[in-house]
Amino acid sequence: MNAVNTGSTSYKLGARSWVSVSFIALALICLIPVDFEIYPSDPWLEFTRFFSGVANPSINNISFAFRLLVNTTSFALLGVSLSCVIGFFLSLHFHRRLVRAVCAFVRAVHEIFWALILLQIFGLSVITGVLAIAIPYSGVFAKVYSEIMEESGYRRRDQLFFHVDSVSKFLYSKVPDVWMHFRSYTRYRFECGLRSSAILGFIGLPTLGFTLESAFSQGNYSEVWALLLIFYLLISTLGLWMRKALLPMYLITAIVLLPEIKPVSFDNIARFFSHDIVPYPLRGAVELNASVFADLRNWFWSIFTEQALPGIWDTLVLTQISLVATALLALFLFPLVSKKFFKRPARSFWEILLVVLRSTPEYMLAYMLLQLWGPSMLPAVVAIAVHNGAIIGHLLGRHSGSLAFRADSSVSRVNRYLFEVVPRVYGQFLAFLFYRWEIIFRETAILGILGISTLGFYIDSAIQELRMDRAILLIIITALINIGIDVISRRLRSNLHLNLTPNV
């Protein structure tokens, strides 16, 4: 038995090492065609001006900024609450193939892409902001809630209940087992919702990102830092003000304080589904004949070769580099917040820094770096690696703090890191990293809206040209690739025997 266990362990370690080296080698190859040039003549001067604003944060219009902060919180609260309810009911039927497919698709499309689509139907309205968060998050909640129930043995108890609906089964048999996991993940998803809500302001919705973009474009770094500090304070104090007993009051207040809801134009909805998203060759076609199908094939091939393929290439290249950069940064950061390496006073600074880094959305961070460094791929890689590296570093630091060492273990931090901790947390590290892989791809795609030549660049261009048929096609291609990455990630985690906790 010991020999079998030893062989199995050696196989897992060898396979994990081989996969790690392969990903690093692929990222090094991807570095060859990438543009990492810094364009401003004096980027350090810009950095100096930017960071000087933190010493004197100020807001020109406090009441307006407060209003945007309320909108940011309200959009997040209503969007996450709605998606939580929808996701729960979908999770009860997640074993059905159609439900899994729908959830996989809706969560594969980023919130900003959903917002850009909904803008064509509802305009700059409350409905757009809430649904842009609720739609993809419903798919996420359905998946995670289902996984939590699976791990708790929910399906195995189904045979104990006959002629009882799924909701009753869950409420009376599994709530005590899964409630804490549900609550923990829902709270984490609300934090994500705040970040998503904030960046919706960059496309015109009345949230915090709206004022932040305006202040940054004007070089008003004092206001930029004031807004960022308010946002960091909002997220860091989440545990203080988000209480279960106060949730009903928060929901009512969010509905009351939201901007005025504009009346829905059913003509816009009808036009969107009957005309705007219909492929151009099919519009006005009396009958589907060989000529129409030939035009449709040429239309698709033109978009695929001229826009989709270049966008896919740049998105995948940038994703691979960002994934490895995230991994290296996480391995560097996690000991700084681990109890196994530093005492509380020394860890406090790094814990605060990681809170700031993981609380700053990639889109927001990439936007700021683009203003400082110019339009290359470097800001995108740094933004994605910093945000995701901080998340994984935080999780690994917390995980490594629970490890038990032998009495004769090395007191040297370097030896402890290399020979004690990293080998024991490496499997969990890879699990976190592969879980974030599809998220990194999704974030890389939307950064094209900022001018980087990923898929989002072509999607945003099509929307600006009011060619929604092209935009929808490109969004579908993006979602399908994201689903493919998720499938590969799941296979890797399964083959490498990587366990993933549900709170990432």
Sequence and secondary structure as in RCSB ss.txt:
>XXXX:A:sequence
MNAVNTGSTSYKLGARSWVSVSFIALALICLIPVDFEIYPSDPWLEFTRFFSGVANPSINNISFAFRLLVNTTSF
ALLGVSLSCVIGFFLSLHFHRRLVRAVCAFVRAVHEIFWALILLQIFGLSVITGVLAIAIPYSGVFAKVYSEIME
ESGYRRRDQLFFHVDSVSKFLYSKVPDVWMHFRSYTRYRFECGLRSSAILGFIGLPTLGFTLESAFSQGNYSEVW
ALLLIFYLLISTLGLWMRKALLPMYLITAIVLLPEIKPVSFDNIARFFSHDIVPYPLRGAVELNASVFADLRNWF
WSIFTEQALPGIWDTLVLTQISLVATALLALFLFPLVSKKFFKRPARSFWEILLVVLRSTPEYMLAYMLLQLWGP
SMLPAVVAIAVHNGAIIGHLLGRHSGSLAFRADSSVSRVNRYLFEVVPRVYGQFLAFLFYRWEIIFRETAILGIL
GISTLGFYIDSAIQELRMDRAILLIIITALINIGIDVISRRLRSNLHLNLTPNV
>XXXX:A:secstr
 HHHHHHHHHHHHHHHHHHHHHHHHHHHHHTTT      SS HHHHHHHHHHGGGS   S HHHHHHHHHHHHHH
HHHHHHHHHHHHHHHHTTTTSHHHHHHHHHHHHS HHHHHHHHHHHH SSHHHHHHHHHHHHHHHHHHHHHHHHH
HTTTGGGGGG  S  HHHHHHHHTHHHHHHHHHHHHHHHHHHHHHHHHHGGGGT SSHHHHHHHHHHTT HHHHH
HHHHHHHHHHHTHHHH  GGGHHHHHHHHHHHS       HHHHHHIIIIITS GGGTT SS  HHHHHHHHHHH
HHHIIIIIHHHHHHHHHHHHHHHHHHHHHHHHHGGGG TTT  HHHHHHHHHHHHHHHHS HHHHHHHHHHHH S
SSHHHHHHHHHHHHHHHHHHHHHHHTT    TT    HHHIIIIIIHHHHHHHHHHHHHHHHHHHHHHHHHGGGG
T SSHHHHHHHHHHTT HHHHHHHHHHHHHHHHHHHHHHHHHHHHTT    TT 
